[in-house]
Amino acid sequence: MNFRHFLTLLILPAIAGCAAGPGTRSAAASSTVTVGIAAINDFHGALEPPKTSVVVADGKGGVIQIPAGGSAYLASAVDSVRQKYLNHLTVAAGDLIGASQLSSSLFLDEPAIGVLNRIGLDFNAVGNHEFDRGRDELKRKASGGCAQYSALKPCRLEPFKGARFGYLAANSVEADGKTLFPATALRSFGSGKRRVTVGLIGLTLKETGDLSSREGLKGVHFTDEADTVNALVPGLKAKGAAAIVLLIHQGGYTKGDPDPSACPALTGGIRPILDRLDPRVDVVVSGHTHWSYVCDYGQYNPERPFLLTSAGVFGQLVTDIALDIDPAAKRVVAKRASNVIVQSEGYATRIGRIEPKDQFARFAPRADIAAYVARYVDASKAEIQRPVGKLAGEVKRPGGDSSWNGGTLGNLIADSQLAATRKAGAQIAFMNPFGIRAPHTLTPGADGTITFGQIYAVQPFTNGMVTMSLTGAELKAALEEGLDDTQPKQLLSASQGFAWTYDLTRPAGSRVMAMTLDGKAIDPAQTYRVTVNSFLANGGDSFATFARQRDAAISPLTDVEAMEAWLGGPALRAVPAEERASEAAK
């Protein structure tokens, strides 16, 4: 995907006329206390450099690609931000774990927590991927211990002591009405008359229940983001918070070429939240979309001049935020931010190497983090490199995380799940494109070999598979749910033999035009056996029809095991390149 990396410096005076002339410092400025904040989001257990780039404009109509990311480099970049400030915080806006690199995921993301502890994270807002392995496993991440809540065994390399940072979960509410983790936190700096307090609120997007396994949530529900924040702001102010920082796992997108000076055409789920937010919030650190930006939101809504930031994905950037606080008035008088590229080591691509660039800051990998990560990388190598089968060519989900189409990779996954569940009567299988993760591609070796590391990387959730009975009418309803106007659109990838057409110009609920199985039209009244992963079977991504699970049969295999079995035959597995979902002719 194309990440927007804005190396923007915003200075937002709170009151007109307070700026001093060049080379001078105003009385108001000299009386302020500055608090620096290093912010990240969507780390996704990226222990090693992810071999992806930050893209910035080169000023000549082109772009520059800067290799970035990797936890040892991220640690040094965070250190460089903190060293600028006497008073500082390190915060995150969720999805620090889940959909992780294999060297982290194979060990239940315990090493990702270990890295973040060593970096010195203070607070993290729970994101949807924090719930990937369920509520109880997330609680273990926070408190430590070796209790087993998933198929993988915990504490395989060392005892797990849990997070040394605080989780914030203001809108993650359990059945007894209490939040899963604290909703807010306060952190004070200085003393006497120059003592200032920063209040923090952390929360995830309200759709997290649709993005995570409902079985694993065990009664946790998610309240409206703006309503939740607005109810908490007065209490933080009453406790003396001079600045309020919101950490929210929801974000936006921008359009246009990478721009070092602005945040153009901001869209996405964050905007309607911000437009309802209490204007006493000073900074909004966002995430979820894997985009990066630094925005003066007052340009979009003058009544809400928030400083809005996001640091992309995989630790490729860290946001350097500074708040100048008047301790007497207990308010922020100026705020500014910039995204710092976590430039790391070069890497090879099919069109050449991407090398570090001297015009951008270089960071040495922090030795303690590098040594810690190396233990887990070494322990995972045998499993990562283990051959699982052969594939006749490359399959991929075109467009990456932002794509609503699973492509040939989605087809391959659906085919593998159909084959694995034939004994349960399966006739059709579907795969959701948003369940296909980076690198979104399976590229076989010269002899066609595919490794376990490759198939795990694109399906890191170890979902189960559920085969259920659906009528033809229910099949149509499920496909329509992927095309409605209440969520990002998704074309479900179908297994071989099933084809369907759609027309997005038609009203929601009537966009599926035709469906066939082995060339025969689907009968609305006939019952079919359909396989989906356990995430979809629990209503994930708002596919409520699958959650009915009528006559359900649960496979003993996981989705990754099904893929391994499908590729493990004696011959090359063909690339499923045919178009199974197509737009109706205009």
C-alpha positions in Angstrom: 0.0 0.0 0.0 1.1 3.6 -0.4 1.8 5.2 3.0 1.6 8.9 3.4 4.5 10.2 5.4 4.3 13.8 6.3 7.4 15.3 7.8 5.3 18.3 8.9 6.1 20.8 11.6 2.9 22.4 13.0 3.0 25.2 15.4 -0.4 26.0 16.7 -0.6 29.0 19.0 -3.6 28.7 21.3 -4.2 32.5 21.4 -3.6 35.1 18.7 -0.7 37.6 19.2 1.4 35.4 21.5 4.2 34.7 19.0 7.5 36.4 19.6 9.7 37.9 16.9 12.7 36.1 15.3 15.4 35.3 17.7 13.4 36.2 20.8 11.5 34.3 23.4 8.2 35.7 24.8 7.4 36.0 28.5 4.6 33.6 27.9 6.9 31.1 26.2 9.5 31.3 29.0 6.9 30.4 31.6 5.7 27.3 29.9 6.6 23.7 30.6 7.2 21.6 27.5 6.2 17.9 27.5 7.5 15.7 24.7 5.6 12.7 23.4 7.0 9.9 21.3 4.1 8.1 19.6 3.7 5.0 17.6 0.9 2.8 16.4 0.3 -0.5 14.5 3.6 -2.1 15.4 2.2 -5.5 14.7 5.1 -7.4 16.2 7.6 -6.1 13.6 10.7 -7.4 15.5 12.8 -7.4 12.3 13.1 -4.7 9.6 9.9 -5.4 7.5 11.7 -4.8 4.2 9.3 -2.1 3.3 9.8 1.6 2.7 8.6 5.0 3.7 7.8 7.1 0.6 8.3 10.8 0.4 8.2 13.3 -2.5 11.5 14.2 -4.0 10.5 17.7 -5.1 11.0 16.8 -8.8 7.7 15.1 -9.4 8.9 11.7 -8.2 9.4 9.9 -4.9 12.1 8.6 -2.6 11.9 5.3 -1.0 13.5 5.0 2.5 14.0 1.6 4.1 12.4 1.8 7.5 11.3 -0.2 10.5 12.6 -2.9 12.8 12.4 -2.8 16.6 16.1 -2.2 17.3 16.1 0.8 14.9 12.7 2.0 16.4 14.2 1.9 19.9 17.0 4.2 18.8 14.6 6.6 17.1 12.3 6.7 20.1 15.4 7.4 22.3 16.4 10.3 20.0 12.9 11.9 20.4 12.9 11.5 24.2 16.4 13.0 24.5 15.0 16.3 23.3 12.8 16.8 26.3 13.3 17.0 30.0 9.7 15.8 30.4 8.5 13.1 28.1 6.0 10.3 27.5 6.0 7.3 25.1 2.6 6.2 23.9 0.9 4.0 21.3 -2.5 3.9 19.6 -3.0 0.1 19.4 -2.4 -3.0 17.3 1.1 -3.4 18.8 0.5 -7.2 18.6 -1.5 -9.4 16.3 -0.9 -10.0 12.5 2.7 -10.1 13.5 6.0 -11.3 12.0 6.4 -15.1 12.5 9.3 -14.7 14.9 6.8 -12.9 17.2 3.6 -14.6 16.4 4.9 -18.2 16.9 5.7 -17.1 20.5 2.2 -15.5 21.1 3.7 -12.0 20.7 5.6 -12.3 24.0 8.7 -11.0 22.3 6.8 -8.0 20.9 5.8 -7.1 24.5 9.4 -7.7 25.6 10.6 -5.2 22.9 8.1 -2.6 23.9 9.1 -3.0 27.6 12.7 -2.4 26.6 11.8 0.6 24.4 10.1 2.1 27.5 6.5 2.4 26.3 4.3 4.1 29.0 0.8 3.6 27.7 -1.0 1.8 24.8 -4.6 2.1 23.7 -6.0 -1.4 23.1 -6.7 -2.0 19.4 -8.7 -4.6 17.6 -5.7 -6.9 17.0 -4.9 -7.0 20.7 -8.0 -9.2 20.9 -6.9 -11.6 18.1 -6.3 -14.5 20.6 -9.1 -13.5 22.9 -9.8 -11.5 26.0 -8.1 -13.9 28.5 -4.9 -14.0 26.4 -4.8 -10.2 26.3 -5.2 -10.1 30.0 -2.2 -12.4 30.2 -0.2 -10.1 28.0 -0.8 -7.3 30.5 -0.2 -9.3 33.7 2.2 -12.0 32.6 2.2 -15.7 33.4 2.2 -18.9 31.4 -1.5 -19.9 31.4 -2.5 -21.3 28.0 -5.5 -19.8 26.2 -4.7 -20.8 22.6 -3.3 -23.7 20.5 0.2 -22.4 21.0 2.1 -23.0 24.2 3.2 -19.8 26.0 6.6 -19.2 27.7 8.5 -21.5 25.3 11.8 -19.5 25.5 11.6 -17.8 28.9 9.1 -16.9 31.6 6.7 -14.2 30.5 6.4 -11.3 33.0 3.8 -9.2 31.1 3.7 -5.6 30.0 5.5 -2.9 32.0 3.3 -0.3 30.2 -0.3 0.5 30.9 -3.1 -0.6 28.7 -6.0 1.9 28.3 -9.4 0.6 27.2 -12.0 3.3 27.8 -14.7 1.8 25.5 -14.0 -1.9 26.0 -16.7 -2.7 28.5 -17.3 -6.1 30.2 -20.6 -7.6 31.3 -20.4 -6.0 34.8 -20.0 -2.5 33.3 -16.4 -2.1 34.1 -13.8 -1.4 31.5 -11.4 -4.2 30.6 -8.4 -2.0 31.5 -8.3 1.5 32.9 -10.0 4.1 30.8 -7.6 7.0 31.6 -4.3 7.8 33.1 -2.6 10.9 34.6 1.1 11.7 34.4 2.6 14.8 36.1 5.9 16.6 35.5 7.8 19.2 37.4 7.1 20.5 40.9 5.6 23.5 42.7 4.1 26.2 40.5 5.6 24.6 37.4 4.0 21.2 38.0 1.8 20.2 35.0 -0.4 17.1 34.5 -1.2 15.4 31.3 -4.4 13.3 31.1 -4.6 10.4 28.7 -7.6 8.5 27.3 -7.2 5.3 25.3 -9.7 3.4 23.3 -10.3 1.3 20.2 -12.8 1.7 17.4 -16.4 0.7 18.2 -16.4 -1.8 15.4 -13.8 -4.0 17.2 -16.5 -6.5 18.0 -16.9 -7.0 14.2 -13.1 -7.3 13.6 -12.3 -9.8 16.3 -13.4 -13.3 17.2 -16.7 -12.9 19.2 -16.0 -16.1 21.0 -12.7 -14.8 22.3 -14.3 -11.5 23.5 -16.4 -13.3 26.1 -19.0 -10.5 26.8 -16.8 -7.5 26.0 -18.6 -4.8 24.0 -17.5 -1.5 22.6 -19.1 1.8 23.1 -19.2 4.9 20.9 -15.8 6.6 20.7 -16.8 10.3 20.9 -19.5 9.7 23.6 -16.9 7.8 25.7 -14.2 10.4 25.4 -16.6 13.3 26.1 -17.8 11.7 29.3 -14.2 11.3 30.6 -12.8 14.8 29.8 -14.5 16.6 32.6 -13.1 14.2 35.2 -9.6 14.6 33.9 -9.9 18.3 34.0 -11.2 18.2 37.5 -8.1 16.2 38.5 -5.9 19.0 37.2 -5.1 17.8 33.6 -3.6 20.8 31.8 -3.4 18.8 28.6 -5.5 15.9 27.3 -4.1 13.4 24.9 -6.4 10.9 23.2 -4.9 7.6 22.0 -7.4 6.1 19.6 -7.2 3.0 17.4 -9.1 4.6 14.5 -7.7 6.7 11.8 -7.9 8.3 8.4 -6.4 8.5 4.9 -5.1 11.3 2.8 -4.9 11.8 -0.9 -2.3 13.0 -3.3 1.5 12.6 -3.5 3.5 12.5 -0.3 3.5 16.1 1.0 6.0 17.4 3.6 3.8 20.3 4.6 0.2 19.4 4.8 -2.5 16.7 5.4 -4.6 16.9 2.2 -8.1 15.7 1.8 -8.3 13.8 5.1 -11.0 11.1 5.0 -11.8 8.0 7.0 -13.5 6.8 10.2 -11.6 9.3 12.4 -13.3 12.4 11.0 -16.9 11.9 12.3 -15.4 11.1 15.7 -13.3 14.2 15.8 -16.2 16.4 14.7 -18.1 15.3 17.8 -15.2 15.4 20.2 -14.9 17.7 23.2 -12.7 20.6 22.0 -10.7 20.4 25.2 -8.8 17.5 23.8 -5.4 18.8 22.7 -3.8 15.9 20.8 -5.2 12.8 19.0 -2.8 10.0 18.4 -4.5 7.7 15.9 -3.9 4.4 14.1 -5.7 1.4 12.5 -5.5 2.6 8.9 -1.7 2.1 8.6 -1.5 5.6 7.2 0.8 8.4 8.4 0.0 12.1 8.8 0.4 15.2 11.0 -2.6 17.4 10.7 -4.0 20.7 12.2 -7.6 19.5 12.4 -8.6 23.1 12.8 -8.2 23.4 9.0 -11.1 20.9 8.7 -13.2 22.1 11.7 -12.1 25.4 13.2 -14.1 24.7 16.4 -11.9 21.6 17.0 -8.2 22.5 16.4 -6.8 19.2 17.5 -3.3 18.1 16.6 -3.9 14.8 14.8 -1.1 12.3 14.2 -0.5 8.8 13.0 2.9 7.0 12.5 2.0 4.5 9.8 2.8 0.9 10.5 5.5 -1.6 11.5 7.5 0.9 13.5 8.6 2.7 10.3 8.0 6.1 11.9 7.8 7.6 15.3 5.8 10.9 15.9 7.7 13.6 17.8 5.1 15.7 19.6 5.7 18.7 21.8 3.2 20.4 24.1 3.9 23.8 25.6 1.8 24.1 28.7 1.0 27.1 30.8 1.2 25.7 34.4 -0.7 28.7 35.9 -3.6 28.6 33.4 -3.4 24.8 33.1 -3.7 24.7 29.4 -1.7 24.0 26.2 -0.6 27.2 24.6 1.2 25.7 21.6 1.6 22.2 20.1 3.7 20.8 17.3 4.6 17.5 15.8 6.7 15.8 13.1 7.0 12.2 11.8 10.5 10.9 12.1 11.5 8.2 9.6 13.0 5.2 11.4 15.5 4.6 8.6 17.0 1.1 8.8 18.9 -1.3 6.6 18.6 -1.7 2.9 16.9 -4.6 1.3 16.6 -6.3 -2.1 13.5 -6.2 -4.4 12.8 -7.7 -7.8 13.7 -4.3 -9.4 16.8 -3.6 -7.4 17.9 -2.7 -3.8 16.3 0.0 -1.7 19.2 1.6 0.2 19.4 4.1 3.1 19.4 7.7 2.1 22.0 10.1 3.5 19.6 13.1 3.4 17.5 11.4 6.2 18.5 10.7 9.7 20.3 7.4 10.3 19.7 5.3 13.4 22.0 2.6 14.7 20.1 -0.5 15.9 20.0 -0.6 19.7 22.2 -3.5 20.8 20.1 -4.8 23.7 17.0 -4.9 21.4 18.9 -6.5 18.6 20.3 -9.3 20.9 16.9 -9.9 22.4 15.2 -10.2 19.0 17.9 -12.4 17.7 17.0 -15.1 20.2 13.4 -15.4 18.9 14.4 -15.1 15.3 16.9 -18.0 15.7 14.3 -20.1 17.5 11.8 -19.6 14.7 14.1 -20.1 11.7 13.6 -23.9 11.3 9.8 -23.5 11.3 9.9 -20.4 9.0 12.1 -22.2 6.4 10.3 -25.5 6.5 9.0 -26.4 3.0 5.3 -27.1 2.9 4.6 -27.6 -0.8 4.9 -26.3 -4.3 3.1 -23.6 -6.3 3.2 -23.0 -10.1 3.5 -19.3 -9.8 3.0 -16.1 -7.7 -0.4 -15.5 -6.1 -1.2 -12.1 -4.5 -3.8 -9.8 -3.1 -3.4 -6.8 -5.3 -3.4 -3.4 -3.5 -2.4 -4.7 0.0 -4.2 -3.7 3.1 -6.4 -1.1 1.4 -7.7 -3.6 -1.2 -11.2 -5.0 -1.1 -10.3 -7.9 -3.4 -8.5 -11.0 -2.4 -7.1 -11.7 -5.8 -5.5 -15.0 -6.7 -4.3 -15.4 -3.2 -7.8 -15.2 -1.9 -8.9 -17.8 -4.4 -6.1 -20.1 -3.3 -7.0 -19.8 0.3 -10.7 -20.5 -0.5 -9.7 -23.5 -2.5 -7.6 -24.9 0.3 -10.4 -24.5 2.8 -12.9 -26.2 0.5 -10.6 -29.1 0.0 -10.0 -29.4 3.8 -13.7 -29.5 4.6 -15.2 -31.7 1.8 -15.8 -34.5 4.4 -18.2 -32.1 6.2 -20.1 -31.7 2.9 -18.6 -28.4 1.9 -19.5 -27.2 -1.6 -18.3 -23.6 -1.4 -15.7 -21.8 0.7 -15.2 -18.0 1.1 -12.2 -16.0 2.3 -12.4 -12.4 3.4 -9.7 -10.2 1.8 -9.1 -8.2 5.0 -8.0 -11.4 6.6 -5.1 -11.7 4.2 -2.1 -10.0 5.8 1.3 -8.6 4.7 3.1 -9.3 2.5 -0.1 -10.2 0.7 1.9 -12.4 -1.8 3.1 -16.0 -2.1 6.1 -16.1 -4.4 7.5 -19.6 -4.9 11.2 -20.4 -5.2 12.8 -21.4 -8.4 11.5 -25.0 -8.1 8.1 -23.8 -6.9 8.7 -24.3 -3.2 6.6 -22.5 -0.6 7.7 -22.4 3.0 5.6 -22.4 6.2 6.9 -18.9 7.0 5.3 -17.6 3.8 1.8 -19.2 4.3 1.8 -18.1 8.0 2.7 -14.6 7.1 -0.4 -14.2 5.0 -2.7 -16.0 7.5 -1.2 -15.3 10.9 -4.4 -15.7 13.0 -4.6 -19.5 13.1 -8.3 -19.4 12.6 -10.4 -22.5 12.6 -12.8 -23.4 9.8 -16.6 -23.8 10.1 -18.8 -25.5 7.6 -22.5 -24.5 7.8 -25.8 -24.8 5.9 -27.0 -21.8 4.0 -29.8 -21.4 1.6 -29.2 -19.7 -1.7 -31.0 -16.6 -0.4 -28.7 -16.6 2.6 -25.7 -16.9 0.3 -26.8 -13.8 -1.5 -27.4 -12.0 1.8 -23.8 -12.8 2.9 -22.3 -11.5 -0.3 -24.5 -8.3 0.0 -23.1 -7.7 3.5 -19.7 -7.3 1.9 -21.0 -4.7 -0.5 -23.2 -2.6 1.8 -22.6 1.0 2.7 -22.0 0.5 6.5 -18.5 -0.9 6.3 -15.5 -1.0 4.0 -16.5 -3.1 1.0 -15.1 -6.6 0.6 -15.4 -9.0 -2.3 -15.5 -12.4 -0.7 -13.0 -14.7 -2.5 -14.8 -17.9 -3.5 -13.6 -21.4 -4.1 -13.3 -22.9 -7.5 -16.6 -23.6 -9.2 -18.5 -20.6 -7.6 -18.8 -17.4 -9.5 -20.8 -14.2 -8.9 -21.4 -10.8 -10.4 -22.3 -7.5 -8.7 -23.3 -4.0 -9.6 -22.3 -1.2 -7.1 -24.5 1.3 -8.8 -27.6 -0.5 -7.5 -29.0 0.2 -4.0 -27.4 -1.7 -1.0 -29.0 -5.1 -0.6 -29.6 -5.6 -4.3 -26.1 -5.4 -5.7 -25.5 -9.1 -6.2 -26.7 -9.8 -9.7 -26.0 -13.5 -10.2 -24.4 -16.6 -8.5 -23.5 -19.9 -10.0 -22.0 -23.2 -8.8 -20.3 -25.4 -11.4 -22.1 -23.3 -14.1 -25.6 -23.8 -12.6 -27.6 -20.9 -11.1 -27.8 -20.8 -7.3 -31.4 -21.7 -6.2 -32.5 -19.3 -3.5 -34.5 -22.1 -1.8 -31.9 -24.8 -2.0 -29.5 -25.5 0.9 -25.7 -25.4 0.3 -22.8 -26.4 2.6 -20.5 -23.4 3.0 -17.1 -23.1 4.7 -15.6 -19.9 6.2 -12.9 -19.2 8.8 -13.9 -19.0 12.4 -13.6 -15.2 12.4 -16.3 -14.9 9.7 -18.4 -17.7 11.3 -18.6 -15.5 14.4 -19.9 -12.5 12.4 -16.5 -10.8 11.9 -16.3 -7.9 9.5 -20.1 -7.5 9.9 -21.0 -10.7 8.1 -23.9 -11.4 10.3 -25.4 -14.1 8.1 -22.4 -16.5 8.7 -22.9 -16.1 12.5 -26.1 -18.1 12.4 -23.9 -21.3 11.9 -26.8 -23.6 11.2 -25.8 -27.3 11.2 -22.2 -26.2 11.9 -19.3 -28.6 11.7 -16.0 -27.4 13.1 -12.9 -28.6 11.3 -10.0 -30.1 13.4 -7.6 -28.1 11.1 -6.7 -24.5 11.2 -6.7 -22.3 8.1 -2.9 -22.5 7.9 -3.0 -26.3 8.2 -5.5 -26.4 5.3 -3.2 -24.4 3.1 -0.2 -26.6 4.0 -2.3 -29.7 3.0 -3.4 -28.1 -0.2 0.1 -27.2 -1.3 1.6 -30.4 -0.1 0.6 -32.7 -3.0 3.2 -34.4 -5.2 2.8 -31.9 -8.1 2.9 -28.1 -8.5 -0.4 -26.5 -7.3 -1.8 -24.4 -10.2 -2.4 -20.7 -9.7 -6.2 -20.1 -9.5 -6.2 -17.1 -11.8 -9.8 -17.2 -13.1 -12.2 -14.3 -12.2 -14.7 -15.6 -9.7 -16.2 -12.2 -8.6 -16.8 -9.8 -11.5 -18.6 -6.5 -11.9 -21.7 -6.6 -14.1 -21.2 -5.1 -17.6 -22.5 -1.6 -17.8 
